[in-house]
Amino acid sequence: MEFFVKSGSSDKQKAGCLILGIFDSRKLSPQAQLVDELTDGYLSGILRSGDMEGKLGQTLLLHSIPNSNCDRILLVGCGKEREFNVANYQKVSKKIIKILHETGTTDALNCLTMLNVKGQDLYWKIRFAIEAANDALYSFDQLKSKKSETRKPLRKVTYLIDSRADLPQSELAINHAEAISKGQSFTKDLANLPGNICHPSYLAEQATKLAEDYAAMSVDVLDESELKEMGAGAFVSVSQGSAQPGKMIAMEYMGGEKDAKPLVFVGKGITFDTGGISLKPGAGMDEMKYDMGGAASVFGLMKSIAEMDLPINVIGFVAAAENMPASNASRPGDIVTTLSGQTVEILNTDAEGRLVLCDALTYIEKYDPEIVIDIATLTGAVIIALGHHATGLMSNNNPLAHEIENASDMTQDRVWRLPIWDDYHSQLKSNFADFSNLGGRPAGSITAGCFLAKFTKKYRWAHLDIAGTAWRSGAQKGATGRPVPLLSQIVLNRVSKAS
């Protein structure tokens, strides 16, 4: 689908479908008022008849409107005018795209970007609308023998703006939204693929394809045998139980100055997690293909920044492995030596994400990073703490944590900071190794973060636990593509600050 902007007045437009906002208690938005006057009160008459109240999410599709150059008009309920915020704006943006896509409209003119959305300027209104549209229309049917096809799909959406002077920021919003949406869709595709297709070698192939598509990107892949030889014992303890060899994948995007320190994003890439010898319950285990959601989001981020051609250096680093219960898999009680030289007692083989990540977090020291952010579906405990709305954030650096929280507020890709105080580290105590990989049930997400913190003392680091936000279960089962918008905004903010 293509997106455009144009300046003008809502009553002078020609389109397949004109989208107008109606507020609670049948109040016409300013754009709807202009069209109402053009149509001799047709819209207000429809509302008075009781067809629509303007409550949030209500829609009414009108045909054959008198004196109008538009084939159809879609009235959209926006709720109470004073309460029309980003969340409500995104909700109606997704709904109208689905309706238009399913009703034969091929081109639409959207006037909702001219409404007042609490705290948002035109750039954000256009960007949010496009990202919401692409998210709403995403589907994963590449493995189905019969694809679902829409007879007359929506192909073009134009956003109406007040003035030609607003065109530059509007077009920038379109470029950013389309790039981030491509990255988010890439993340969803990778995460939705089953483990028999999307394994560590497949991820390495996808990284190589990215490097072929974008001149500023190169790829380096470390095989399991190389990792074993260099002493990455924690990583190998997870990957050795699978017939699929584990890999560490470095995607290096060098769009900035040659000597500028890179931003490093590290993704947990457990392409399928059985739990290993500490086997998970069978019910719902199919969703453990999503245990590479952190890695998938790093791939999506790298695609997004390459699409935007950003002048910055970024390393996307993925620790990819399968966690399987084979005869050579790690056992509870095994002790391994990490790449950092620290030893870990493996009390539970299902706490494997931190084992692959700790060696990755040590390896990336070679890049002398400006900052490091790891992204991982690390603990079920974070869902108990935060549900499925917010990603858990932990950090050893307050300015970096605040930077992430700021980007979260900007994108509505929510995070909530949890502490990693020294008090929690005692839960990782081991009688036989430097520490264990399990801190018990209390504060499970925090002790997992504390474990990772032991390997990040040489740089500014933050950890994002996305176990509650990377995918949905139930009837809408599928990857969400989070936190690609958040990660992309962190990079965009860095570029903006440097310019």
ROMI-658106 format. One record per residue (C-alpha): residue number from 1; residue in one letter; x, y, z. Coordinates in Angstrom, 3 decimals, padded with zeros to 6 digits. Each point is the difference from the previous one (the first is absolute). Last residue first. Example, Ala and Ser with C-alpha at 12.3 -4.5 7.8 and 13.67 -1.06 7.14 Angstrom:
REM ROMI-658106
  pos  code        xx        yy        zz
    2     s   013.670  -001.060   007.140
    1     a  -001.370  -003.440   000.660
***
This chain:
REM ROMI-658106
  pos  code        xx        yy        zz
  499     s   022.853   016.646   013.890
  498     a   001.254  -002.165   002.883
  497     k  -003.190   000.288   002.046
  496     s  -002.156  -000.879  -003.011
  495     v   002.099  -003.083  -000.760
  494     r  -000.225  -001.151   003.622
  493     n  -003.741   000.600   000.026
  492     l  -000.361  -002.049  -003.188
  491     v   001.956  -002.869   001.598
  490     i  -002.203  -000.076   003.098
  489     q  -003.032   000.396  -002.255
  488     s   000.928  -003.112  -001.971
  487     l   000.322  -002.000   003.219
  486     l  -003.451   001.114   001.183
  485     p  -001.715  -000.638  -003.338
  484     v   001.725  -003.427  -000.245
  483     p  -001.129  -001.043   003.502
  482     r  -002.254  -001.649  -000.970
  481     g  -000.830  -001.753  -003.265
  480     t  -003.209  -001.373   001.502
  479     a   000.575  -003.676  -000.823
  478     g  -003.029  -002.205  -000.413
  477     k  -002.973  -001.582   001.690
  476     q  -003.111   002.123  -000.464
  475     a  -002.390  -002.803   001.015
  474     g   002.122  -000.841   003.032
  473     s   003.535   001.220   000.657
  472     r   001.662   003.286  -000.872
  471     w   003.696   000.591  -000.619
  470     a   003.026   002.104   000.953
  469     t  -001.663   001.909   002.863
  468     g   000.020  -002.214   003.076
  467     a   003.366  -001.699  -000.519
  466     i   001.505   003.339  -001.065
  465     d   002.622   000.363   002.733
  464     l   002.041   003.032  -001.051
  463     h   003.498   000.272   001.510
  462     a   002.076   003.156   000.128
  461     w   003.755   000.535  -000.093
  460     r   002.619   002.681   000.312
  459     y   003.384  -001.723  -000.364
  458     k   002.688  -002.034   001.769
  457     k  -002.194  -001.413   002.773
  456     t  -002.261  -001.918  -002.367
  455     f   000.599  -003.673   000.856
  454     k  -001.211  -000.011   003.619
  453     a  -002.987   002.088  -001.132
  452     l  -001.310  -003.027  -001.893
  451     f  -000.537  -001.912   003.246
  450     c  -001.574   003.058   001.636
  449     g  -002.476   000.187  -002.882
  448     a  -000.992  -003.617   000.621
  447     t  -000.265   000.883   003.702
  446     i  -002.390   002.804  -000.925
  445     s  -002.247  -002.116  -002.205
  444     g  -000.325  -002.676   002.698
  443     a  -000.768   002.432   002.823
  442     p  -000.885  -002.876   002.348
  441     r  -000.152  -003.363  -001.821
  440     g   003.608  -001.134   000.366
  439     g   003.217   001.766  -001.015
  438     l   001.134  -002.300  -002.789
  437     n   003.133  -000.001  -002.149
  436     s   002.298  -000.688   002.951
  435     f   002.984   001.935   001.327
  434     d   003.792  -000.187   000.211
  433     a  -000.330  -003.773   000.078
  432     f  -000.464  -002.751   002.624
  431     n  -001.921   001.417   002.935
  430     s  -001.996   002.291  -002.300
  429     k  -001.538   003.414   000.733
  428     l  -002.433   001.391  -002.569
  427     q  -002.486   001.149   002.658
  426     s   002.771   002.121   001.555
  425     h  -000.119   002.222  -003.088
  424     y  -003.382   001.463   000.993
  423     d   001.335   002.347   002.707
  422     d   002.544   001.391  -002.483
  421     w  -002.834   001.923  -001.627
  420     i  -001.291  -000.958  -003.427
  419     p  -003.135   002.146   000.083
  418     l  -002.876  -000.188  -002.506
  417     r  -000.775   002.644  -002.624
  416     w  -003.235  -000.102  -001.944
  415     v  -000.112   000.025  -003.801
  414     r  -002.745   000.970  -002.455
  413     d   000.110   000.176  -003.787
  412     q  -002.091   003.199   000.077
  411     t   002.533   001.358  -002.513
  410     m   000.979   003.239   001.734
  409     d  -000.523  -001.339   003.519
  408     s   002.212  -002.990  -000.753
  407     a   002.686   002.232  -001.512
  406     n   000.035   001.965   003.268
  405     e   000.144  -003.200   002.055
  404     i   002.956  -001.195  -002.065
  403     e   001.900   003.245   000.534
  402     h  -000.871  -000.081   003.718
  401     a   001.512  -003.478   000.262
  400     l   003.106   001.214  -001.823
  399     p   000.338   002.985   002.346
  398     n  -000.448  -002.302   003.040
  397     n   002.698  -002.530  -000.909
  396     n   000.135  -003.590   001.254
  395     s  -003.325  -000.753  -001.647
  394     m  -003.224  -001.977   000.291
  393     l  -003.134   000.382  -002.119
  392     g  -003.002  -002.350  -000.050
  391     t  -002.202   000.376  -003.074
  390     a  -003.482   001.347   000.603
  389     h  -003.511  -001.004  -001.071
  388     h  -000.036  -003.796   000.210
  387     g  -000.081  -000.339   003.778
  386     l   002.491   002.022   002.022
  385     a   001.051  -002.085   003.012
  384     i  -001.518  -003.395  -000.846
  383     i   001.103   000.484  -003.598
  382     v   003.514   000.863   001.181
  381     a   000.088  -003.302   001.878
  380     g  -000.251  -001.920  -003.261
  379     t   003.627   000.949  -000.471
  378     l   002.492   000.757  -002.778
  377     t  -001.776   000.804  -003.231
  376     a   003.100   002.056  -000.700
  375     i   001.277   003.359  -001.192
  374     d   003.478   001.141   000.941
  373     i   000.967   003.666  -000.103
  372     v   003.663   001.031  -000.126
  371     i   001.249   003.593  -000.086
  370     e   002.934   001.828  -001.601
  369     p   001.550  -003.371  -000.742
  368     d   003.736  -000.840  -000.007
  367     y  -000.755  -002.520  -002.779
  366     k   002.127  -002.735   001.605
  365     e  -002.200   000.162   003.113
  364     i  -002.564  -001.772  -002.191
  363     y   001.388  -003.389   001.034
  362     t  -000.849   000.437   003.687
  361     l  -003.635   000.855  -000.643
  360     a  -000.218  -002.942  -002.422
  359     d   001.401  -002.308   002.674
  358     c  -002.602   001.210   002.486
  357     l  -002.777  -000.173  -002.593
  356     v   000.294  -003.719  -000.713
  355     l  -000.161  -000.824   003.700
  354     r  -002.653   002.603   000.816
  353     g  -002.306  -001.627  -002.520
  352     e   000.524  -003.449   001.483
  351     a  -002.006   000.195   003.199
  350     d  -001.782  -003.149  -001.189
  349     t   003.155  -001.969   000.808
  348     n  -000.641   000.570   003.695
  347     l   002.657  -000.024   002.709
  346     i   002.815   000.680  -002.437
  345     e   002.956   000.956   002.206
  344     v   001.872   002.858  -001.628
  343     t   003.721   000.762  -000.130
  342     q   001.551   003.369  -000.874
  341     g   002.733   000.017  -002.641
  340     s  -001.702   002.689  -002.098
  339     l  -000.716  -002.521  -002.767
  338     t  -001.936  -002.012   002.569
  337     t   001.237  -003.074   001.837
  336     v  -002.635  -002.650   000.554
  335     i  -001.261  -001.933   003.017
  334     d  -002.565  -002.767  -000.386
  333     g  -002.503  -000.337   002.847
  332     p  -003.045  -000.299  -002.211
  331     r   001.191  -001.846  -003.087
  330     s   001.310   001.438  -003.278
  329     a  -001.011  -001.779  -003.186
  328     n   002.123  -002.876  -001.341
  327     s  -002.790  -002.575   000.166
  326     a  -002.397   002.507  -001.580
  325     p  -002.530   002.234   001.757
  324     m   000.027   002.988  -002.444
  323     n   000.650   003.723   000.371
  322     e   000.584   001.335  -003.518
  321     a   002.571   002.734  -000.602
  320     a   000.458   003.547  -001.287
  319     a   001.834   002.793   001.830
  318     v  -000.702   003.012  -002.208
  317     f   001.965   003.255  -000.278
  316     g  -001.282   003.076  -001.820
  315     i   002.825   002.513  -000.072
  314     v  -000.849   003.625  -000.752
  313     n   002.110   002.857  -001.364
  312     i  -001.905   003.176  -000.872
  311     p  -000.986   002.067  -003.039
  310     l  -003.429  -001.611  -000.524
  309     d  -000.858  -001.515  -003.377
  308     m  -003.688  -000.155   000.983
  307     e  -000.300  -003.457  -001.577
  306     a   003.261  -001.014   001.721
  305     i  -001.370   001.225   003.328
  304     s  -003.172  -002.037  -000.437
  303     k   001.708  -003.169  -001.242
  302     m   002.365   000.036   002.971
  301     l  -002.889   000.525   002.397
  300     g  -001.954  -002.900  -001.459
  299     f   002.984  -002.328   000.329
  298     v   000.442   001.146   003.607
  297     s  -003.710  -000.620   000.598
  296     a   000.322  -003.554  -001.314
  295     a   002.920  -000.631   002.362
  294     g  -002.094   001.112   002.959
  293     g  -002.969  -002.051  -001.196
  292     m   002.142  -003.153  -000.180
  291     d  -002.086  -001.636   002.716
  290     y  -002.964   000.341  -002.353
  289     k   000.430  -003.580  -001.221
  288     m  -000.871  -000.767   003.612
  287     e  -003.611   000.553  -000.956
  286     d  -000.277  -003.658  -001.025
  285     m   000.582  -000.853   003.677
  284     g  -003.545   001.090   000.772
  283     a  -000.828  -003.154   001.905
  282     g   003.013  -002.335   000.075
  281     p   001.366   001.117   003.353
  280     k   003.629   001.176  -000.246
  279     l   002.897  -002.425   000.324
  278     s   002.765   000.700   002.509
  277     i   002.171  -002.256  -002.219
  276     g  -000.310   002.692  -002.681
  275     g  -002.710   002.589   000.572
  274     t  -001.552  -000.901  -003.333
  273     d   001.058   003.372  -001.382
  272     f  -000.019   000.545  -003.746
  271     t   001.815   002.689  -001.963
  270     i   001.745   001.180   003.151
  269     g   001.201   003.298  -001.464
  268     k   000.579   002.455   002.834
  267     g   000.771   003.318  -001.650
  266     v   002.904   002.386   000.630
  265     f  -000.210   003.633  -001.130
  264     v   003.268   001.930  -000.188
  263     l   000.205   003.748  -000.648
  262     p   003.299   000.570  -001.725
  261     k   002.939   002.217   001.036
  260     a   000.868   002.565  -002.660
  259     d   003.409  -000.550  -001.658
  258     k  -001.321  -000.584  -003.518
  257     e  -002.641   002.709   000.200
  256     g  -003.516  -001.289  -000.472
  255     g  -001.779  -002.422  -002.326
  254     m   001.823  -003.101   001.173
  253     y  -002.594  -002.733   000.465
  252     e   001.647  -003.147   001.379
  251     m  -002.176  -003.087   000.269
  250     a   001.746  -002.428   002.373
  249     i  -001.373  -003.529   000.249
  248     m   000.925  -002.424   002.768
  247     k  -000.843  -003.510  -001.030
  246     g  -001.293  -003.255   001.464
  245     p   000.186  -003.228  -001.948
  244     q  -003.342  -001.686  -000.747
  243     a   000.269  -003.605   001.164
  242     s  -000.809   001.382   003.438
  241     g   001.336  -000.791   003.470
  240     q   003.234   001.933  -000.571
  239     s  -001.783   003.361  -000.379
  238     v  -000.711   000.627   003.683
  237     s   003.332  -000.978   001.556
  236     v   001.659   001.603  -003.040
  235     f  -001.208   003.454   001.038
  234     a   001.217  -000.403   003.587
  233     g   003.351  -001.447  -001.090
  232     a   000.971   002.856  -002.291
  231     g   003.670  -000.998   000.275
  230     m   001.504   001.058  -003.343
  229     e   000.005  -003.605  -001.255
  228     k  -003.636  -000.553   000.911
  227     l  -001.008   003.178  -001.808
  226     e   001.916  -001.055  -003.095
  225     s  -001.706  -003.407   000.007
  224     e  -003.401   001.628   000.490
  223     d   000.478   002.172  -003.069
  222     l   000.732   003.734   000.060
  221     v  -001.674   002.039  -002.757
  220     d   001.144   003.426  -001.220
  219     v  -002.281   002.207  -002.047
  218     s   000.349   003.309  -001.834
  217     m  -002.359   002.947  -000.365
  216     a   000.469   003.417  -001.616
  215     a  -000.666  -001.388  -003.486
  214     y  -003.465  -001.309   000.860
  213     d  -001.664  -002.905  -001.853
  212     e   002.919  -002.443   000.050
  211     a   000.610   000.679   003.687
  210     l  -003.657  -000.692   000.694
  209     k   000.273  -003.281  -001.904
  208     t   002.969  -001.056   002.162
  207     a  -002.031   000.709   003.130
  206     q  -002.830  -002.145  -001.326
  205     e   002.435  -002.857  -000.640
  204     a   001.308   000.235   003.563
  203     l  -003.580  -000.160   001.245
  202     y  -000.546  -003.157  -002.050
  201     s   003.136  -001.544   001.509
  200     p  -001.296   000.700   003.517
  199     h  -003.408  -001.612  -000.664
  198     c  -003.073   001.475  -001.702
  197     i  -001.322  -002.848  -002.117
  196     n  -000.522  -002.878   002.459
  195     g  -000.482   002.567   002.759
  194     p  -003.178   001.384  -001.522
  193     l  -000.113   003.463  -001.620
  192     n  -002.039   002.541   001.939
  191     a   003.085   001.613   001.542
  190     l   001.738   000.546  -003.326
  189     d  -003.110   001.405  -001.687
  188     k  -000.851   002.244   002.964
  187     t   003.501   001.486   000.074
  186     f  -000.103   000.635  -003.747
  185     s  -003.393   001.668   000.455
  184     q   001.470   002.265   002.685
  183     g   002.957   000.910  -002.197
  182     k  -002.252   000.831  -002.908
  181     s  -002.229   002.017   002.335
  180     i   003.030   001.922   001.269
  179     a   000.979   000.914  -003.559
  178     e  -003.570   000.927  -000.978
  177     a  -000.465   002.138   003.105
  176     h   003.316   001.813  -000.447
  175     n  -000.656   000.846  -003.637
  174     i  -003.604   001.035   000.673
  173     a   001.015   002.197   002.941
  172     l   002.674   001.647  -002.139
  171     e  -002.692   000.707  -002.613
  170     s  -002.126   001.703   002.638
  169     q   002.945   001.989   001.363
  168     p   000.751   001.324  -003.498
  167     l  -003.683   000.538  -000.994
  166     d  -001.026   002.227   002.903
  165     a   000.702   003.224  -001.919
  164     r  -002.478  -001.261  -002.578
  163     s  -002.668   000.714   002.589
  162     d  -002.872  -001.579   001.896
  161     i   000.669  -003.713  -000.442
  160     l  -002.027  -002.814  -001.567
  159     y   001.450  -003.482   000.171
  158     t  -000.145  -002.087  -003.164
  157     v  -000.539  -003.752   000.100
  156     k   000.563  -002.214  -003.040
  155     r  -000.400  -003.682  -000.800
  154     l  -002.993  -001.241   001.997
  153     p  -000.735  -003.467  -001.312
  152     k  -002.594  -000.788  -002.655
  151     r  -000.510  -003.771  -000.028
  150     t   001.870  -000.636   003.257
  149     e   001.982  -003.224  -000.206
  148     s   000.495  -002.755   002.554
  147     k   002.874  -002.241  -001.037
  146     k  -000.567  -003.698  -000.603
  145     s   002.863  -002.397   000.765
  144     k   000.768   001.893   003.208
  143     l   003.644   000.556   000.967
  142     q   000.165   003.629  -001.182
  141     d  -003.210   000.857   001.814
  140     f   001.188   002.490   002.587
  139     s  -002.153   003.107  -000.046
  138     y   000.737   003.668   000.535
  137     l  -002.860   002.359  -000.867
  136     a  -000.499   001.399   003.509
  135     d   003.727   000.486   000.619
  134     n   000.389   001.838  -003.291
  133     a  -002.874   002.301   000.867
  132     a   001.212   000.610   003.566
  131     e   003.472   000.905  -001.292
  130     i  -001.593   002.330  -002.533
  129     a  -002.255   001.719   002.540
  128     f   002.762   000.327   002.603
  127     r   002.316   001.635  -002.540
  126     i  -002.648   002.430  -001.212
  125     k  -001.006   001.049   003.512
  124     w   003.608   000.106   001.124
  123     y   001.156   002.364  -002.729
  122     l  -003.123   002.166   000.462
  121     d   000.697   000.706   003.673
  120     q  -001.126  -002.049   002.970
  119     g  -000.705   000.998   003.619
  118     k  -003.672  -000.966  -000.021
  117     v  -001.241  -000.650  -003.531
  116     n  -001.663   003.034  -001.591
  115     l  -001.599  -001.036  -003.268
  114     m   001.602   000.745  -003.368
  113     t   001.528  -003.491  -000.231
  112     l  -003.557  -001.334   000.131
  111     c  -000.653   001.341  -003.504
  110     n   000.889  -003.212  -001.843
  109     l  -000.506  -000.138  -003.760
  108     a  -000.545  -003.547  -001.231
  107     d   000.868  -002.075  -003.050
  106     t  -000.960  -003.566  -000.927
  105     t  -003.246  -000.256   001.947
  104     g  -001.461  -003.471  -000.496
  103     t  -001.517  -000.535   003.433
  102     e   002.639  -002.185   001.691
  101     h   002.984   002.318  -000.285
  100     l  -002.138   002.973   000.991
   99     i  -001.155  -001.709   003.187
   98     k   003.488  -001.215   000.924
   97     i   001.490   003.448  -000.543
   96     i  -002.790   001.613   002.027
   95     k   000.657  -002.254   002.987
   94     k   003.756   000.492   000.163
   93     s  -000.270   003.797  -000.046
   92     v  -002.836  -000.123   002.549
   91     k   002.207  -001.771   002.529
   90     q   003.078   002.077  -000.766
   89     y  -001.909   003.226   000.659
   88     n  -001.467  -001.407   003.209
   87     a   003.448  -000.957   001.299
   86     v   001.474   003.311  -001.118
   85     n  -002.598   002.112   001.795
   84     f  -003.525   001.235  -000.744
   83     e  -001.153   000.650   003.564
   82     r  -000.997   003.635  -000.472
   81     e  -002.048  -000.880  -003.084
   80     k  -001.913  -002.802   001.696
   79     g  -000.229  -003.026  -002.262
   78     c   001.590  -000.065  -003.459
   77     g  -002.844  -001.654  -001.927
   76     v   000.927  -000.291  -003.672
   75     l  -002.210   001.061  -002.895
   74     l   001.029  -001.623  -003.277
   73     i  -001.082   001.947  -003.058
   72     r  -000.420  -001.688  -003.342
   71     d   000.308   000.764  -003.702
   70     c   001.524   003.394   000.748
   69     n  -000.731   003.079  -002.124
   68     s  -002.851   000.956   002.345
   67     n  -003.098   002.045  -000.919
   66     p  -002.304  -002.735   001.374
   65     i   001.625  -003.065   001.624
   64     s  -000.546  -003.142  -002.023
   63     h   001.385  -002.383   002.617
   62     l   000.660   000.285   003.739
   61     l   002.105  -002.304   002.195
   60     l  -000.663   000.409   003.725
   59     t   002.632  -000.814   002.607
   58     q   000.036  -000.181   003.785
   57     g   003.479  -000.417   001.545
   56     l  -000.349   002.617   002.726
   55     k  -003.583   001.198   000.346
   54     g  -001.154   002.414  -002.683
   53     e  -003.712  -000.573   000.566
   52     m  -000.874  -001.625  -003.326
   51     d  -003.143  -001.013  -001.894
   50     g  -002.207   002.007   002.348
   49     s  -001.970   002.026  -002.556
   48     r   001.810   003.084   001.244
   47     l   003.275  -001.459  -001.278
   46     i  -001.329  -000.513  -003.529
   45     g  -001.367   003.550   000.011
   44     s   003.344   001.357   001.168
   43     l   001.657  -001.719  -002.958
   42     y  -002.521   001.202  -002.616
   41     g  -000.002   003.597   001.230
   40     d  -000.007   001.591  -003.468
   39     t   002.737  -002.282  -001.361
   38     l   002.641   002.751  -000.177
   37     e  -000.925   001.170   003.507
   36     d   000.415  -003.535   001.342
   35     v   003.337  -000.297  -001.806
   34     l   001.293   003.069   001.814
   33     q  -001.387  -001.251   003.320
   32     a   001.720  -003.372  -000.509
   31     q   003.364   001.753  -000.255
   30     p  -000.689   001.984   003.182
   29     s  -000.996  -003.222   001.832
   28     l  -003.731  -000.555   000.272
   27     k  -001.441  -000.551   003.473
   26     r  -002.419  -002.941   000.143
   25     s   000.074  -000.237   003.816
   24     d   003.561  -001.379  -000.147
   23     f   002.236   001.227  -002.799
   22     i  -000.338  -000.666  -003.711
   21     g   003.129  -000.259  -002.171
   20     l  -000.010  -000.083  -003.788
   19     i   001.475  -002.465  -002.499
   18     l  -000.675   000.741  -003.689
   17     c  -000.294  -003.075  -002.222
   16     g   000.726  -000.479  -003.694
   15     a   001.355   003.509  -000.062
   14     k  -000.680   003.542  -001.198
   13     q   000.628   002.852   002.387
   12     k  -001.420   003.495   000.283
   11     d  -001.967  -000.370   003.242
   10     s   002.988  -001.351   001.965
    9     s   002.122   003.094  -000.680
    8     g   003.496  -000.227  -001.399
    7     s   003.496  -001.377   000.409
    6     k   001.100  -003.392  -001.232
    5     v   001.737  -002.989   001.564
    4     f   000.761  -003.414  -001.456
    3     f   000.094  -003.665   000.991
    2     e   000.276  -003.063  -002.215
    1     m  -001.165  -003.525   000.785
***
